[in-house]
Amino acid sequence: MPFSVNADVPLKLQVFFGATAVFVFIISTITVQAIAKLFSREDINSEIKGEFPQAPAPPLKTRHDSQDEELQLYKDLYFKLQHLEQYPEILPQSRDLLISLFSETLSEALKKTNSGILSVEQYTPESLADFMRNEADKTAQQWEQYLARRKAGGRTEIFSDREEAKWWLRQIAPVRYVDGAWLGHINTITTPFSLRRTAKDAFQVLSEELGDGDLGKNHVYVYQQVMNDIAPELPPGDSADFGHPRHQMGQLCIWKAAVAQLLISLFPHDFLPEILGFNMHFEVVSIETLVAAKELKEVKINPYYFLLHISIDNADSGHTAMAIETVRGYLEHIRKSAGDLAAQQAWKRVQAGYTLSASLITTPDCATLRAAAVGSFPRNEHEAEVAKIFKAKAHVAHRIHCSSAVKIGRRTLVDWLEPNAFASPQWQMDFLHDLSNLKPWVYKGDSRRSKLIQELCWEGKMFGSFTQREVESVQRWIDSLGKPYSSHIYWSFTGRPEETASTTALQNQDITANHPVFSPNPANEFSAPPPPYLPPNTPTSALTAGTPVLAKLLPIWFAHPCLLESFVCIPAKTSTPSAAAILCMLRAQSGFGAESPGVAGMDEVRREDSTGIVELGLEMVRRRGLAEPACLKDVLGMWRSEFAVVMLRLAMRPEENRGLLLGMAAAFVVLYDVVAASALLSESGREVLGMIAERGRRYVEVWVAEMREDEVLYAQYCRGYGWGRAEIESCFEHEGARDGA
């Protein structure tokens, strides 16, 4: 919890104690006169505090400090990234932050002797399989050890009781309400066609995170039901009110982890291998998930959300296996298309994404959970050396401060200095954590600015209490905490050419090839034609077939799946029947098999027939002997279409253009029937498209039924349908008009 003052101690003395607490306790020889001189100083900064959660009570607030500001930064981003069309100006900041997070986590991983996935220096399918198997074995061993401890009479290790469990579940809500978001933008129509299989396999994981169109299986929806039982006052995860302090979710690490999930999927064309690496780690069943499922049941809280992840993330047929296979398939594609060297560079980028996920703290920092983390302490040589120094100093300084009521983070000074307690590695880890967050005495990454070092050096009040070597050790430790990390680390590690600032990199992007790209909303630039295309009782109506004009048809055929893409990129927005129907329509358009009561998992990844709208479009091109495009940009370069670009622009704003987009998508279902009955496709292609149309009609009925309840939204839907229908009809000529291709 933050630094707090004792109400029984005069304020002025509290300030004085706070100013001296950090460095007085570490001296081995100090006189009463020296202490008095320190207490007499008038220039001592009274802004000493830090934020250290203490379950189950929420952190107390004193004054705003850098941690408060950082927490608010992540809360703001959490909201804005879920409403990106309203805040497109955050894109450069978001991209810079993502690269900084890559650099930060890579920097920390490279310092460790056991560097996890970084130990796999050269990728082969076998080396990846061995690494992932070893990671699974480690978790299995931890689980066996946990069960043995419990069987021997050990107490629960995450929750001490039901109230702490409820606190824990509330703290992780920001992460759980974006479950799957790291893949949210993976399935964009602007993806090069050669990478569509990779994107599709990754999207299958997202689809299952969102329940494959079944709300009861939607992970966010399932977690919402848990929170409705224990915290019914909690607002939706994408609301502005969700991050309000009154909801008592103040864990900085959790908000940071949640924002990282939203960030990494945001630029799928720039960071595809990083997304795949992130997915590969995040889908591994963790020891925390296993323990939480067991202990929640013991305190009479529904554990189904965690049981669901244990089963669906399995390494044989579930998300772990799917994530590994997606990485394998992607790297094999790179090897075949660009060579071994390019594949190894892509592996570095996969490692960067995996490392970012592995570094995220997605569980609260409560007292009963810390014991599990001590095995990794000390995390580096700097931490080991400083802990050794402080342990030696504590033996001498403890009694000097026995009357002090000053708190450093979660404990009083006298409690920290108790020699027997300080012998514990857990105690030392907690102490260094609290000390590292205590400004102005420690500024992470800047020992010269840190008052602790200033007071230990010449002309400082504590000069001589540390040897020169000890001072240098503390300096190195403080500098090793440095933030922010230079983005150069990411570019250097991955071997990518270092790019310009994100503000420059994101300027003048092409909406047909990049994502995300925002431009003025074109909704008001066009008006729907007057014919009443929507009969009162049906969502669609038949289109009179004519001779297709491929120069008009092909560009809108390839582009139109964009209409629904942005509706499913934010998990918190997918827990409604219409959102479920939109997801199912996207699945049909992308070539996924029909939804079933079970989970497809690896069956979908292994399925060879994955023909969707893009593949059918490429078949039309080949059957006419036309040059085959490699991406949507190629399509629109060959056949210009203002309407295709309009659809792309509209699709970037799904909240503002909801009715228009769904109306246009419904109009294209009518087109499917016409093309399925034409000679544009082979018999098998026509059969596939006919099934897509049949599924599409069912899905359209769901969202039309919902929109009919809102007069304004339904009017917008009708306008979008008419707009799309008119454009589609213009792609056909009647009475033997010549094909325009």
N, C-alpha and C positions, 0 to 999 in steps of 0.2 A: 504494500500500500504506500501511498505517498508519505514523505516526511511529515510528521505531525508533531505538534507541540503539547507539552504537559500543562494542563490548566492550573496546576498547583505551583508552577514556577513562573516568576515574573517574566514578562515578555522580553525585557532587555537582556536578562540572563539567558533566556532561551536562545536568543540570537547569538550571544557570545558562545554558548555551548555548541551551537550548531556550527559556528565558524571554526571551532578548534577540534571538533570531534574526529575529523578524518585523520589528521596527522598527529595529534597528541598521543593517541593510543599506541602508535607504532614505535615510540622511542624507547630505548633501553636505559638511557640515563638522562633524566630531566629533573630540574629542580622546581620547587614550589615557586621560586621567584620567576622562573621562565613562564610558568603557567599564568601567574599573575600578570606578567607583561602582555601575554596574549589576550587575556580577558579585558585589558585596558584599552585595546585598540578600538577606534571608532570607525574604521574604514572596512569593517568586515561585512561581506555581502550577506544579506539576510534571505537570499533566494535559494537556500539549500533545500532541495527536495528531490524526490524521485517517485516513480509509481511502481508499486510491487503488490500484485494481487494477493489476497489472502482469503481463501474459500472458507465458508460460503458467503461471507459478507462482501459486498462490492467495494471497490477501492474508494477511499475517502478523497475528497478534493480540497486542496488548499488554494494555491495560485497556479496560473497557467505557466507551464515550463515547456521545454523542448519536447518532452514526451507527450504532453497534452496536445501540442501543436501537431506532432506526427500522427497521433491517434486521430485527430480531427481531419488531417489530410486524407488518411485512408478511409475514414467514414464518408467524406465528401466524394472521393473517387468511387467508392462502392455504390453510392447512389447514382452518380453521373454516368458511370459506365453501363448502368442498367437502363439509362435514358439517353443514350448517346446522341440521338437525333436532336435533342434539345441542347446538348453541350458538345458540339463537334470541335469546339476550340480546345478541348482537353487532349486531342489526339497527339500532338507533339509531346506534351508532358507525359502522356501515357507511354508512348514509345521509348522516351528517354528513361523513364522509371523501369520499364521492363528490361532494357539493356543494363541498367545499373544493378537490378536484381540478379541478372545472369552473372555479372562481374563480381558482385558481392559473394554470391554462393560459390562460384568457382574459386575465388581467392581463398575462402575458408577451406574448401575441400582440398586444394592443392597444398595446404599447410600440414595436412594430416598424413601420417605414415600409412594408415589404412584408408585409402581415398575412395572406397566404394567403387562405383562404376568406372571411375577414372583409372582404376587398376587394369582395366581391359584396354590396353593401349592400341591393339590392332583388332579390328572387328572381323570375326568370322561367325557364321551361324552357330558353330559349336561353342565359341567363346562366350557368345551372348547366352546361349542355353545354359552353359555351366554356371555363369554368374547368377542368372536368375534362379537357378535351382539352389545354389548355395544360399542366396538370400531367403528363399522359402524355407530352407532347412534351419536357418538361424531363428526364424520366427517360430517354427515348429518346436525347436528346442526351448525357446523362451516360454512357450505355451505349456509344454510339459513340466518345466520347472515351476511355473506358476501353479499348475494344478497340484503338483507335489507339495508345494508350500501350503496350499489351502487344505489338502487332505491331512496334512500334519497338524492342522489346527490354526494355521495362519489366518489373519483377518483379511478383509477385503483390501485391495490396494489402490483403487481409484476413488471409491466413495466410502466415506465413513458411515453415512446414513442416508436416508431418503432425501433430506433437505440438501445435503451436499450434492447428491446426484442431480437434483433439479437445478441447482446452481450451475453445475457442470454442463448440463444440456442446454441451458440458456446461453452460456458463454460461447458454445460452438455453433449456435444458430447462424451467425453470419456466413460461416463456411458451408454449412449444410443447406442453406437456402440458395446457394449457387452450385449445387452438386451437378457436375457435368459441364459447367461453364467453360472449362479449359478446352472443350471441343466445340463450343457454341458456333463458331464461324467457319468450321472446317469444310462445310459442304457448299461452297459458293460456285455459281455458274462460271465465274471468271477463272476458276482453276484450270490450268492446262489439261487438255483432254487425256493426255498420257498419264496424268496423276489422279484421274478420277477413281481408279480402283483403290488407291491408297486412301483417298478422302472418303470413299464409300465405306471401307472397312472400319475406319475410325468413327465415321458417323453412326455405324451400327452400335458402337458402344454408347454414344450419346443417346441414340434412340431408346436403348434399353434403360439408360439412366432416367429417361423421361417416360418410361412405361410402355414404349411401343404403341402409344395411343390409348392405353388403359390407365385411367387416373389412379386406380387402386394400386398400380405398380410404379407410379411416378415417384421417384425418390424424394423430391421436394414435397410433394403432396403427403407422402407417408410421414415425413418429419413434421410437417405442419400439424398433422393429427396428434403427434406426440406433444407438441407445444400447446395445442389447444387444450390438452388435459392438464398441463402443469403451469402454463403461462398464457391463459386465454387472452390477456390484454395485449400481447405482442402483436404489432401490426405486420402487414405483408413485408416480405424481405426487400421488395423493390420500392417501398414507400420512403418518402423523405423523413418520416417520423421514426423509421426503424432504428436509426443510429442515435436517437435522442438519449442523453445521459440517464433519464428517468427509467429507462429499460434495463439499466445496470449491466450493460455489456461493454466493459472497458478494457478487455484484453487486447493490447496492441498487436501481439503476435497473431491472434486469430483474424483480426481485420486485415492485417498484412497478407496472410495466407489467402483470405477470400479475394482480395484485390488481385493478387498474383494469378489466381484462377481466371478471373475476368480478363486480365491483361494479355495472357499468353495466347489466347485464341484470336485476339483482336486483329492481328496482322497475319493471316494464314499464308499469304504468298511470300512474305518476308521470313517467316519463322516456322515453316512446316515441320522440318525435322526436330526442332526444339519442342513443338507441340506433341509430336509422337513420343519423344523421350519423356516428357512430363507425364503423358498419359500412361506410359509403361510403368512408371514408378507409382503414380497415384492409384492405380487399379490393383496394386498388390495388397493382399489382406494383411493388415497390421496387427501387432500384438495388442494395441489399444482397442481395436475393434473387437477382438476376441474377448478381452477381459471385460469391456463395457457390456457386451451382450450378456455375459454371465452375471455380472454384478447388478445390472439394472433389474434383472429378474428377481434377484435376491431382495431388492428394496421395493419390490412390487410396482415397478414402472415397466410399461410395455417395451420390450427390447427388439421389436420386429425390424425396425430400421437397421439395426446393426446385424441382426441375423440375416437380413436380406443381402447385405454387402458381403457377409462371409460366404454365402452360397453363390451369389451371382458373379463375384470377383474371382472365382476359383481358377487355378492354373491349368486345368485340363480342358474345359470347354467354355469357361467364362471370360470375364473381361481381362484378366491377366494374360490368359492364352491369346486372346484376340489382339491385345496391345503388342505382345511380343511378335506375333505373326505379321502385324501391320508394319512394324519396324523392319522385319526381315524382308518383306515384300518391297518396301520402299528402297532399302539399300541395294537389293538385287536389281531393281529398276535403274537406279543410279549407276551401278556397276556396268550394266549392259549398255546403257545409253551414253555414259560419259567416262567410263573406265574405272580402274581400281583406285587410283589416287583420289578421284572425286568421291568415290564411295567412302573412303577413309575420312575425308574431310566432312562428309555428311554425318559420319559416325561421331565425330567430335561435337557436332551440333546436337545430335541426339543426346550425347552425354551432358551437354549444357542444360538441356531441358530436364533430363532426369535428375541432375544435381539440384536444380532449383526446387523441384517437387520434394526431393529428399530433405531439403533444408527447412521446409516450412513446418511451423509448429501449429498443429491443428487441434491440439487439446489444451485445456486451461492449465495455467501454472498454479495448481492448488497443492497444498502441503502433502497430501497423501500420494500425489503423482510424482513428486520430485524424486522419491527414492529410486524409481526406475531409471532415472537419468544419470545417477551418480556414476554408473559404470563407465561413462564416457569422459569422466573428469580425472585428471586435467586434459583438456582438449588439445593443448599444444605446449611447447617448451616454455613459452613466456608465462603462461598460466601456472605451470608447475613451479617455476622459479619464484614467482611472486607469492604463491601460496606458502611455499617453504619459508620465505622471509617473514611474512606476517605471522606465521605460526610461532616462529622463534621470538618475535617481538611481543606477542601476546602474553607470554609467560612472565615478562618483566612488568608490562604496563597495566595488567589487569587490575590490581588493587588500587592503583592511583586514581582510577575513575569509578570506584565502587558506589559513589554517591550521585553519579551523573544520571539524569533522566532523559538525556538527549537520545533520539532515535535516528539510526541510520537505516533507512528503508524499513524493514519489517521488525527490527529488534532494537532494544536499547543498547547503548555503548557497553554497559557493564555485562549484558548478556553475550554480546559478540566476543568479549575478551575473556570469557570463562575458559581456562586452558584445556580442561577435559573435553568440553564441547568442541573446541577448535581443533582437536585431534581428528575429528571426523571429516572425511573428504566431502560429505554432503554439506556439512557446516561451512567448510572452506569455499565450496562452490557457491552457496547462497551468499556468503559474505562478499566474494568478488563480484557477483552479479549486482548486489546492492551498491557496492562501492563504485562500480563502473558507471552507474546511473546517477551519481550524486554530483551535481554541478553546484558551484564552479570548480570543485576540487578535481574532478576528472572530466575532461572533454575528450570523448572518444576520437582517437586518431590524431590528437593534437596535444602532445605532452608539454610543449612549450607554453601553451595557453593554460594548462591545468594548474590550479593553485597548489595542489599537492606537491608537484615537482618544484614550483617556485619556492615554497617554504622549506623544502629539503636542500636547496642549493644555497650558495654563498649569499649572505645578507638575508636569507630567510630565517624565520624564528626557529626552525627545526634543523638548521645546518649542523651536521655532525652526528645526528642521531642515526643516520644511515651511512654506510660506507659508500665510496664512489661506485663500486661495482653494484651495490644494491640499488642505488639511485638509478643507474643505467638500466638495471633489470626492470624497475618499475616504469621507466620511460618507454622501454621496448614493449612492455605489456600494454600501456595506454595507446601507443601508436598502432599496435596490432588490432585494436578495437575500431580502427578508423572507418568512418562513414562520411559521405558516400564513397563508394569505390569507383575508381576510374573505369569508364566504359572500355578503355583500351584492353583490359584483361579479357573481356568477352571476345573482341575482335582478334586479339592475338591467339587465344586458345583455339578458336574455331578456324583460324586461317582465312577468314573472310576479309576482304579489303575494308579498311575502316571507313565508314561513311561519314558524310557531313552531319551536322546537327539535324535532329528530326524535323525541326521547323522547315528547314530547306528540303529535306528528303521527301516530305509529304506535300510539297507545293506542286501544283500543276500535274497531279496524277490523272491517269486515264481511267475513267470509270469502267471501261470495257476490259481492263486488264489488272486493275489494282483493287484493294479492299482494305478498309472502308474509304469511300470517296463521297463527300457531301457537296451538294450544289443546291441552288435554290429549288424549292419544291415546285414541280411543274404542274401540280394538280389544277391550278387555276388558269393554265395556259390553253386548256382545251375544254370543250363542252361536249357532253354526250349527245348523240343524234336523237331525234324525237321518237322514232318508232318504239312502241311498247314491247321490247324484246322479252320481258319476263311475264309469262302467264301467271295468274294469281296463285295457282296451286302447285306449280312445279318450279324447281330451281333453274332448269335449263330448257331450251326448246331446240328443235331440229334445225340444222343449217342445210340449205339447198346446195347440193354439190355442183361444182362447175369445174372448169379446167384450171388446175393450180398454176399460179404464176410464182415459180420457185424463187425468183429474185426478191419477191415480197414475202413469201411464206417462210423461207429458210431462216432469215435473221430473227424473226419473231419466234419461230419454233425453238431455236437454240437459246434465246434469251429469256423466254417466259418462265422457266423454273425459278428465276430470281424473285418472282412475285411473293413467294411464301417463305423464302429463306430466313429473313430476319425475325420472323415470328417465334422461332424456336431457339434463338441464340441466348436468351436469358431464361434460365430454368424457372425463376420465380413467376414468370409470365405464362407458364405452360400447364398450370394446374386447373384448367377449365375444359369443358367438353369441346368447345370450338378449337382451342389450342391443340387438343388431342387429335381432332380431325385434321387439322392443318399438318401436324406431324405425319399422320398416315398418308396424306396426299403427297407430301415430300418423299416419303418412302416409295410410294408407287412410281412417282416421276423418276426417282433415282435408280430404279431397277431392283428394289428389295422385294422379297417374297411377301405374300399376303400374311397379315398378322394372324397369330394363333393364340390359344389360351396359354401356351408355354412360352419359353424363352428360346430364341433361335441360337444365340451365342455363336460358337464356332461353325455351326451348320451353315449360317449365312455367309461367313467368311470363306468357307470351302465351296460354296455353291458356284458353279462355273457360269451359269446363265444369269448374268446381272444386267440385262438389257433394260435401259431406261430411255428417257426422252433424248438425251444427247446421242446415245448409240443408235437410236432409230433415225435421228437426223443425219448422222454420218452414213447410215445405210442409204438414205435418199440421195445423198451426194454421190456415193459410189455408183449407184444404179443409173444415174444420169451421166456418169463419166466425167464429173466435175472434179476440180482440184480439191483435195481433202484438207480442210482447215485443221490447225493444231490447237486452236483455242477460240474463245468467243471473239477476241480482238480480230483474229483472222477472218472469222465469219462476217463481221461488220465491216471489215476492209474490202471483202469481196462483194458484199451486197449491202449497200448503205440502207439504214432504216432509222429514221427519226423516232419512230414509235418504240423500237427496241431500246434505244437510249433512254427514252422517257420512262419505260418500265424499270430500268435499272435505277434511275434517279428516284422514282416513287418508292421503290422497294427499300431504299435506305432509311425510309421514315415510316415504319409500320404502325406506330401509334397514331400519327397524324393522318395517315392514308389507309387506315384499316379497311373501311368499307370499299374503297376504290380497288384495293389490291385483291380482296376476296372476290369482288365482282368480276374483275378481269380473269382471275384464276378459274372461276366458274365458266366463263366464256370459252376458255381453251379446252375444257372438258368436251364441249360440243364439237370443237375441231377434231378431237381424237377420234370420234365416231366417223367423221368424214374421211380422214386420212386412212383409218382402218378399213374403209370400204373402197379405197382407191388402188391404183396400180403403182403408187409411189413406193410401196414396201413389198417385200417378199411375203409369202404365205405365213411363215413363222413370225415375221415382223408384225404383220397385220393381227395375228393372234395375240401377240404380246400387248400391242396397243389397245386391242379390244378389251383385254383384262384390266389395263390401266384405266380405261374409260369407265368400265363397270365399277371399279373400286372408287374412282373419283366421284361418280354420281352420289354414292352413299355418303362420302365425306362432305360434299357440298350441302347436302340436305341438313347435316348437323349444324354447320355454321349459319346457314340461312335461317333455320329455326330460331337460333339465338339472336340473330340480328333483327328479326321481325318484331322482337320485343322493344326495340329502340327505333323510333320513327326516323330520327335524324340519320342514324347509322344505316338503316335499311335504305333510305333514299340515296345515300352515298354508294351503297352496294349496287343498287339499280343503275346508277350513273356509271360505275365502273364496268358493270356487265355490258351496258350499251356501248360504252367506249371501246371495250375490247372486242365486242361482237362486230362492230362496224369495221374495225381494222382487219379482223379476220376475213370478213366477207370481201374486202377489197383485194384479198390475195387469190380470188377465184374469178375467172371470166366465164361467161355463159355463151351458149350458141356458137360453140366451136372457135372461140377466140384463141389466137395463137399463144402458146406457152412463151412467157417472157424471159425464161432463163437463158 
